[in-house]
Every structure is written in C-alpha cells, then in structure tokens.
Amino acid sequence: MRSRHRPVMLMACMLALLAISATACSAPAGSAGSGSAVGVGPAGAAGADAPEGWREGGWRDWDAADWAREAAAFFNPVIEGLWIPGRMLQGTSADQPVDGEFEDAGVSDPEPAPVPAQPAPVSYRDNAPMVGKLFFDTPEGPSVCSATVVTDPANPGASNLVWTAGHCVHAGAKGGWLRNIVFVPSYNDKGLEGAALAGVRKSQLAPFGIWWADWAQTSPQWISEGTPSGGSGSPFDFAVLHVKKPAGSDFASLEETVGGASRVMFDAPPATKIAGMGIWGYPAAEPFDGERMFTCRGRPGRLSVRDDQPALYRIGCTMTGGSSGGGWFIEDAKGLPALVSNTSIGPSAQTWLAGPHLGAGAKAVYEAVSDKFA
C-alpha cells in the first residue's frame, strides 16, 4: 500500500506563515460529466447499490419533498467519472456575502483592515499537504469549497477525516444534504493558471485522486438555522466528513497518503488572546478563479451575529467565496499548527472573513464521526 507519511517538518511553510514575523513562505500580493454510480448506500454503507435511477441522473432531482434533510439521512453514492477535469473547472462558489451591521448583536470588535490574500507556495503537497478543495453539487450546479485533513482519534496516524464548513455539505434551514461531495487533496498541486489549464490532466488537478465522502455530519443548529445569507447559523457552521480512498488505488489512509493531518483544537483561546492566525483556501469568486490556493494571516477580532450565541473569529482577508470551509490555524503549545476554525462568512466588499469558535458542539460532531468508523 502506497503511503507518503512524512514528519511534521513538511509543515514548515505553514508554521512560518503563522509566525508573527513570517515572510519565508509568503508571495507578493496580487495576484458536466457523466458516469455510472457505484459504491455508497444509505447512511454511508459502503458497497450498497445506488437508488433506482440515480445513475441515470436521478441525483439531479432536487424536489423538496425528496431532498434528504435530516442528520441521519446523509447519502452520497459514488458516481465514477462524474468529476472529470472539465467539470471540476466548472465549479463555482455558491457562497452569498453577508452584509449588515452586527455591532448590536453582542460583543464585536471594530472591522479589521483588509489583508491581501497571498498565493500559497507550490507545490501544495509539500507546503500545505493538509489543505484541499471540496467539490459538490447544489440545485444550481457544480460548486466548490475548501477543506482540511484532520486527525482521527480512533485511527491515529491513519485518518480519513476532513474538516469543512456546514454550508459546504448541507443547505441549512431551507434545504438538505448537498450531493456528489468529494475531497481533492492538494488540488492543482503546481498552481497552474490561465492557458496552462487548457487540456489539463486529472492527475495534475488531483495528484492524490478523488476521495468521495461516505459520511458527513454538521451541527443541528446549522441544519435548523443556517441560511445562505445574513449570517444565521454561522457560529455553528462546521462539518466533518469521512472519505474513502479512490477506487482501484493502492493508497493507504488519507492522512498517510498526503503526509499529515491537523489536530483540531476545541479549547482554543478567545480572539483577544491570539496574536496571529493563518487561514488557507481556494477562493473562487472574482477576482479569483478557484484554481489556486491562497492564504491570509492576521490577528483575529470578535464578530457577534447574535448575543445569545458564541462570537466568531474575524480577520482581515480579501479571499472570496470558495474559500469557505478552509482551515484557520494557530500554533499549539508544541509549536505545531492546530485547526481552530473554518471560513464561514464574509462581506461583499471582500475585506474580512469570519469563522466559528469550535467548542463542545463541534467536538461532539467530530467525535461522532470518528466513533462511527472506529
């Protein structure tokens, strides 16, 4: 079984970007396929057949009466050949900007100054191996988010868990589970852009293959309260996926394949006690195109959307839709990167991003997915 498990020193550039004086890894500012269904049945049961008609296009039926919505109803049958390069390149961000005043909702700090997003250094597999891109279908068509490989307490050193935003897997209060959810680690590893993407091969966009989610879980608050705009549910906008290796591959676990996984810190300090935080993602809304990884770094402040819910972290960053779900990292006591949040919301002015503080509810979701595959 092929594996590329490597020492955590390969995170050197991520750590450098988290450091207060970080410069070493930053770059100048600026800058519908078809297939047959196989694989994963109800409740993520591997090997079950797809529902009747699913492989003939039944998954395109988004009728509200048939749209799986409840937490236990997640269903994501593998459709081989669906996510071909052309379809991946078609993926757009479904994120809606959040505009309005939150200052009266609770404790919010002044709006931060925008920080230009920096291109992440290539190759991504060597500089940010935990980071990848999420693809999925919505009623509007192919869409994209960002995501992070995280450790699995039930399978130390061999995790198949991925962290992202709740709205990247479930439509919230007025919708259900999104479909055809896959994770592509180190997407577009060499950072190809423009004309270089014409005729690009699948191996260039997905150097470690396409990993289908066979289970997903988000918070009950996101399912009951989440909305595409306005910020409702954003303090609980997180999700954990369990993924399966590409069919026919000789890969080991996801963690062993990419060479690492991030610890999730559920007892992270409040924003007022964090000197610096780094965030990663694949922004897809203009002026970005979703094909390259970017990063921002800043000192977080607080953003409250409701006075009876936890405040979010917020930092200045010009990344746009598509970066949703991307990990937010600080250095832990050992000097290693730890995931403490994920991108949830940002304004149409593209000046800041905000993500939830991960507490007991997030830990319960994470542990539930881990336990399911223990």
N, C-alpha and C positions, 0 to 999 in steps of 0.2 A: 504494500500500500504506500502510495507516494505521500510524503509529508514534507513541509518546509518549516517545521517548528524551529524558531531561532531565538536567541537570547533577546531580552527586552531592550538591549542596547540599540536594536534597529529602530527604536522609537526616538533616537537622538534628536531628529529634527522637530518632532512634536514637542519634546521637552524643551528644546531651545526656544520654540515659539511661545511656550508658556512662561519662560523666564522673563523677569522684568526688563532685562537689558537685551532681549532676544533680537538678533539680527542675522544669525548664521544661515537660517533656512528661509528667510523671507525674500520675496522678489519685489521688484519695483511695482508700485501701484499702477492700476490700469487694467492696463489690460483687463399595412395590416396583413400581418401574415396569417397563414392558415396552418393547421396541423391536426393531429389526432390526439384525443385525450387518453391518458393512462394514469394509473397511479393512486391518487389520494382520495379517499372517500369521506363520508360524513365524520365529523369530529376528528379529522386528520388521520383516519385509519388507513395506513399505507397498504397498497395493493388492491383496494376496493375499486370497482368499476365506477366510471363517471355516471351521472344521472342520464336517463334516456334522452337523447337529443342534444346532450351537452357538447359532444364532439362535432356535431353538425352545426353548431352556432347557437345552441340554447343558452349559453352563458351571456349572450348579448341581450337577452330579455331582462330588462330592469323594471318590470312591472312591480309596483309597490307591494302588491298582495303576495308576491313570490320572493321578494328580496329578503334573504336571511338577515336577521337583525340582532337577535338575542346573543348574549355572550357565548352560549354553548353551541350556537348554530354555525360557527365558522366552517367554511367549506372551500377548498381551493384545489380542485383536481388539476393535475399536471397535464398540460397540452403541449406535447412535443412539437417543436418547430414554430411555436407562436412568436416567441421573442427573438426574431431574426434581426440582424443589424439594422435593416431599414425601418423596422417597427420601433426598435429602441430609439433610433434617431428622431422618430416622430413624437416621442413622448414629450408632453408639455406639463407645466405646473398648473395644478388646479387650485392653488392657494389663492385666497382672497385677502387683500390688505385689510388691516384693522386700523381704522381711523376714528378719532374721537378723543374726548377728554376722559381720563381715568383718575384724575387727581383727587376727586371727591370720593372715590370708591374705597379708599384705605390709605395706607402709607405708601406713597410713591415718591421717588427721588426725581430731581429735575431731569428732563430729557437729555440724554447724552449727545455729544457731538458725533457726527458720522465718522466712522473709521473706514477708509477704503479697503475693500477686500483684496487680499494678496493671493496671487496664484500659488497653489501648493507646489513644492518642488517635485519633479519627476525623477525616477519612476515612483509612482504612488505606492507600489508594493514594498518599496524599500524605505520610504519616508513616512507613510501613514497607512500601514498594512491593515489596520482595523477598519478603515473607512471604506464605504462603498455606496452604491446607488441602488435605490429601490424602484422597481417598475411595477405598475398595476393598471388595471382598467377601471374606469368610472363610467357612469352613463354618458359622459361627454367624449370618451375615448381614452387612448393611452395616456398615462400620467406618470409623474416621477416625484420621488422624494430622495432623501439621503438617510443613511443608517450606519450603525457601528456594530462590529463583532464584540460581544461581551462575554465574560467568563460565565461558566455554569457550575454552581456549587455541587451539583450532583454528578458532574463529569469533569473534574478538574483536569486542565490541560487538553481537553478534547471537547470543547464547547461547540454546539451548533445553534447558539442563541444570538439573536440580532436585536438591537435596540433602535427604536424609531419613534415617531410621533403617532398618537392615536388617530389623528385625522388622515394619516397615510395608509391606514388599513380599514377604517370604519368611518362612514359618513356622518355619524353623530345622531342628534335627536330626530332628524327627519329622513334618515336613510339607514343603510345596513352595511354589511361587510363588503368591502371592495373585492375585486376579483383578479385572478391571474397574478397574484403577488409573488414577485421573485426578487432576490437579492443578488447583486453582481459586485463582488468584492474587487477593489482596485479597478473600477470601471475606467476604460480608456487610459490604461496604465501610463502610456507615454505622453499623454496630454495632447493628442492630435487635435488640430482645429482647421477650420476652413476647408480648402481644397483637399487637404490630406485625408479628410473623412470620406471623400468620394471613393466608393468601392472598398471601403474598409472591411476587413475580415472579422468574423465573430471572435476569433482568438485575440484580436487586437483590442476589441471592446470588452471582452470578458475573458481575461487571461486565466482565471480560475473557474470558468464556467458559470452557469446559471443555476442558482440554488433556489428551488421552489419552497415556499413556506408550507409546511404541513400542519402548522398550528399557529394561531395568533391570539393574543389576549390584550385587551386595553382596560381602562378603568371603567367601572359602572357609571361614574359621573360623566365621562366623555360620551358614553352611549346615550345617556338620558338628557344631557345638557348641551353637548357640543354643537356648534354652528359654524358654517364656513366663513362667517364674518362677524364682527362685533366683539370677539374675544371670549364669548361664553364657553365655558368648559376648559379654557386654556390652562388653568392651574393643574388640570388632570389629563393633559394632552400628551400621553406617553403610551407606548405599546412595546410588547416583547414578542418576537417571532421565534419559532423553532423551524429550522430549514433542513432539507435533505440534500445530500450530495447529488451532482448531476448524474443522470442515468448513464451507465456504462463507463464511468470514470473510475480511476483507481485512487482517487483522493481518500484521505482519512477524514477526520472531522474538519469542520470549517476552521476552527482555531489552528489546528495543525497545518492545514493547507495554506493559510495566509501568513502564518508565523507569529500569531499573537492574538490576544483578546484583552479588552479593557475591563478592569474592575469597576463595578458600579458602586458609588459611594452614596448611601442613603442617609448618612448623618453629616452631610456637608455643612460647612459654616454658612451663616447668613451672608447676604451680599456685602454687608458692612464690614465683614471680617475677611474678605477675599481680596488680595492685592492684584491678582491678574487671572484671567480666564481666557482660554482659547477655544474657538469653535470651528468646525470643519463641515463642508458640504459641497454639493454640486448645484449652484444657483442656475435656474433655467429661464426665468423671466428676464426680459430686456433690462440692462444691456448685455446680459449673459445668455449663453445658449444651452447650458446644462451639460456640456460635453467635457468640461474641465473642473477639477477640484480647486476650491478656494478656501481661504482661512482668514479669520479676523481675531484680533486679540485686544482685550481691554479690561478695565476694572469695572466690575458689574455694579449696577444700582438696583433699586427695587421698583417693580411695577405692580400695582394692585388693580385688579379689574372688578373685584367685589370685596367689601370689607369683612365678609364672613368666610372668605377663602384665602388660602396662602398666597402671599405675594410671589410674583415671578422674578427671576433674574432678568436683567436687561443690560445690554451693552451696545455701544455704537458700532454699526456694521452695515455696509452697503450691499451685502448679499441679498438676493431676491427669492421669490418663490422657487421651489425645487430644492432649496437648502433645508426646508422643513424636515425634521427628524434627525438632522445631523447632530453629532455629539458635541457637548460642551465639557471641557476638561479643565481640571486644576491638578496641581501636583499634590500627591498624598504625603504622608509623613515619611515615606521612604524615598521621596523624590520621583515617584513614578506617576504617569498620567492616570487619572481616575475620572470616569464619566459622572457628572453631577447633574446634567440636564440635557435637553434636546431642543432644537429650534421649534417653536410653536407658532408665534405670530410676529408680524412686522407691519409698518405703515406703508401706504402707497408712496410716500416720499423716499422710501428706501434708505432711511437714516439709522435705524436700530432694529435689533431683533430681541425677542424675549422668549424665555423657556421656563418650564415649571421647576420648582424646588422639589426634589424627589424625597418623599417621606415614607410613612408607613404604608400608604396605599400603593405606591409604586413598588415597594419591597414585596408586598403581598402578590401583586401581579407577576413579578419576576420569579418569586419562589414557586408560584403555582405552575408556571410553565416549566421550570426546572424539575419540579416533582413529577410532572406528567410524563417526562421522558427519563426519569431516574433509572 
